[in-house]
Amino acid sequence: MNNDFKSGFVSLVGRPNVGKSTLMNHLVGEKIAIVTNRPQTTRNKITSILTQESYQIVFIDTPGLHQPKNKLGNFMVTSAKNALSGVDLVLYLVEPTAAKIPPGDISILAMLPQTAQVILVINKADTVKKPEILLTIDAYSKAEKKFDFLEIVPISALTGENTDSLLSTIEKYLEPGPKYFPDDMITDQPERQIVAEMIREKALTFLQEEIPHGVAVEIVSMKARKKADMFDIDATIYCERESHKAIVIGKAGVMLKKIGQAARHDIERLLASKINLQLWVKVRKRWRDNDFILRDLGYDVKQI
């Protein structure tokens, strides 16, 4: 093993909608995790890999820590908490909130294992002036439930501001280690799972406020044609009410077509192939509290 080569597993944790997935995608340079302006977009742990000449970082994006209201929420929170253990570093993302620390972040501070090596990342630095960032740094440094952060790094995941410095900081705290994944591998997520998430992302983007958290996507069939550069993909969008089904489909199927067209662009880039995407919509009442359906959709606490 090359003793000069470093590697490690790095979890990204924080409240919903703080920018964890946006940051991971930016650092890796590819869209691995879906991103929307809706809280709780990420539902499962998502792994991506950044390999450079001197190091390999395995990033683990996690669902936002929140108070769960159903079994899906319980799965998401359990998944996020489990990602805090067994990793080399934790990136704890917060927003610049001047001298006040939100209650949700105080709760997360209490969850962080005392043995964890944590880098505090103040995201969305492009949205405020420098004095507010300094006040935020001071607030977390003096927090009643103070955590001994390795470093505090302000960044903007959206613009890329100071993300090179963040990578250098991460590398500094990595230990010598092996390459866990091949150089050209950027995620261990199955293609079917990524495709399903890309479809869900477009549904989250286009649908009304009351629907998105009640939407899930299942890839029913995904096959490459033998004599053509084409994938045939059949996917089902699940929602919880008949009224929601009508909204997902839209008048004369306009909304469903809009979701499919937008998803097709990302999926074709992922698969480097043309696709024939067929979307269907089904009602599964209270699926977020149904153990059987949750397992089928990959949200099984026992498999975390």
N, C-alpha and C positions, 0 to 999 in steps of 0.2 A: 504493500500500500504506500502511496506517495504521502509522506508525512506533511508535505506542504499544502496538500489538498484538504479543504474543509467541507463539511456537510452537516446538515441538521434539519430537524422538523420544526416549523414555525407556525403557530396558530394565530389567527386573527380573531379577536373577540371584541365585543362592544354592544351597545344598545342597537335596536333596529334602525336601519336607514342612516347609519353613521358613515357608510362608505367603504365597508370591508371588501365587498365584491369588486367595486370599482378599483380599489387599490391593488387587489390581487391580479386582476386582469392587466392593469398598467405595468406592474412589476414583471409579469411573465411575458407581456407583449402580445398576448392572444386573448380572445374572449372565451374564457372557460366558464365563468359564472354569469348568470343572467343579471341584468341591472335594470331597475326601474326606480321611480320616485315613491313607490309604495313601501311602507314598512313591512318587515317579515317576508321579503321576496325570497330570500334563501331559506330553504326548508331542510336541507341535508348538509352534511359535511361534504365539502368539495375540495379535492386535492389537485394542486398544480405544481409543476416542477420548473425551476429556473436553473439551468446549468451553464456555468461560465468556466473559463480556463482554470480558475483557482478554487472554485467552490460549486456546490450544488445545494440549493435551498428547496425543501419540500414545503410549500405553503398549504395550510389547511384553513379554508374559509368556513365559517360557522354561522348558523342562524343567530339572529340578534337575541340577546337575553331579555326576556320579558315575562310578565305574569301570564301563564297559559290559561286558556279558557276552554280547551277541549283536549282530546287525546293527541291530535296532531300537534298542538302547542306543547304538550308534555314531551312528545318525541323531539321536537325542535330544541327545547331547553336542555333535555338530557344529552342530546347530541353535542350541543355547544359546551356544556359542562365537562363532558368526557374529553373534549379536545384540549382541555386545560392541563391534563395529566399526560405524562409520557412523551412530552415534546421538549425540545431544547430551549426554545424561546417562545414568549408570548408577546404579540403586538396588541396592545390594548388601545383601541381607537376611541377617541372622544372628539367632541366638537368644541370650538372656542366659545366659552360661555362666561367670559370675564371672571369676576371674583366668585361666582356662584357655581357650585357643583350640583348638577341635577340629582334628585333622589335615586334615580335608576342607576347612575354611575356610582353613587355611594354604596348601593347594594352590590354592584359588581366588584368593587374594591374588596368588599368583605368576602366574596367568593374566591378570589384569587388565592391559590395555594401559597403558603408562606415560603415554600421551597422553589417556587417558579421564578425564572429569570424574565422580568417584564420590561419591555420598552414601551413607554407611554407615547403614543402617536396622536398629536393634535391635528386632526384632518380639517379640511375646508378653510385653511389659512387664507385662501384668496378671497374669502367672503367678509373678512373683518380687517381692521387696522392693527398694526403691530402692538400698540399698547394693550389692546384687548387680549392678544395672545400672551403677552407677558403676565397679565393679571390671571389668566387661566393657568399658566405654568406655576405661578405663585400659589394659587388656590389648591392645586393638587399636591404641591410640595408641602403645604401646611395642613393638609386634610387631617381631620380628627382620626380617621382610620388610615393613617399614612402608610403607603407602601413604598418600599425602598426600590424605586425604579432604577434600572441600569442607566437609562438615558431618557430624555424628553425631547422628541423631535417634531416640530411643526411641519406640516406638508399640505399639499393639495393633490389628492389622488386624481381629481378631474383634470387639472392643468399639468400635472407632473412636477409642480414646484417642490424642490428639495427632496424628491424621491431618490435621487442618486445618493444623497447624503444618508438617507434611511438605509439603503442597501449596504453602504459602506459600514454603517453602524451594526447592522445585522451580521455582516461578515466578520467584524471585529470580535464578536462574542461566540462565533462558531468554533467548535473543536475540530481537530484533524479527524477525518473520517472517510468512508468509502463513497463511491457513487451508488446510490440506491436504485437509480433508474438509468436507462440508456440516454445518451446525449440528446437524441432527437425526440424524446418523449416529453410531452408537456402536461399530460394529465393521465390519471389511471381510471378516469370515469368512462364507463361504457358509452359508445356512440349513441345507443338508443336512449340512454338517460339524458345526454346532452341535447339530443334532438327534441325530446319531450319538454325539457326546460326552455328551449328556444321558442317553442310554440306557446308555452305558458307565459313567457315574457311578453309576447305580443298581445295575449289576452289581457294581462295585467295593464299593459300600456293603453289599450283602447277601450276597455270596459268601464262601467260606472263604479262609483265608490263602494256600493254595497255588495258587489259581486266578487271581486278578485280573490279574497281569502277563501271563498267557497268553490274555487276552480282548481281542478287537477287535470293532468294530461297523461294518458297511457298510450304507448306505441303498441298497437295491435299487431302490425306486420311491417317488416322493413327488409326488402329483398333487392339485391342488385340484378338487373337484367343481364342475361348471359351474352347477348350479342349487341348490346348498346351501352353507351356511357350514361346510365340512368338508374336511379333507385326508385322503387315504388314503395311509398310509405302510407300506411293507414293509421290514423291516430284518433283517439276518442277524447273529447273534452268533457269532463264530468262537472256538473254543477248541482246545487242542492235543492232547487225549486223549479217548477215548470215555468214560472214567470222569468226566472233567470235564463232558462233555456231559450226562451223567445228572444231575450235581449242578446244572448251570445250569437244566435243565428242572424238576428236582424231582419228588417223588412226585405222580403225577396232574397234573403241569404246574403245581404250586403256586408254585414259585420263579420260573418264567418269567412267570407271571401277576403275581406281586408286583413284578418288575422293570418289566413293562409298565405297570402301574397307577401306579407311582411316577413313571416317566418321562413318562407322559401329562400329568400336571399341569404340569410345567415346559414341555413342548413346546407345550401349548395356550396357555400364557402368552406364549411366544415368538412364536407364529404368530397370536395373537389370534383363534383359531378352534378349533372342535372337531376332534378327530382320530380316525381309525380306525386304530389301530396293530396291525400283525401282526408278531410276532417269530418268527424261525426260528433254530435252532441247528445249526451245522455244525462238523465236526472238520477242521482243517487242521494236520497234524502239523508241528511246528517252523516255524510260519509266521513267527516272529520272526527267522529266519535265511534266509528265502526272498525273494530280490530281487523276483520277479514279484509275489508277494502284497503285499509291503511297498509297491511302487509303486501297486498297485491301491487300497490303503488310504490313500494319500497320504503315505507315509513314504519319499520318494525323496531321497537326499542330493543328487543332481544338480539338484534343483529348489529347494534352499535358497537 
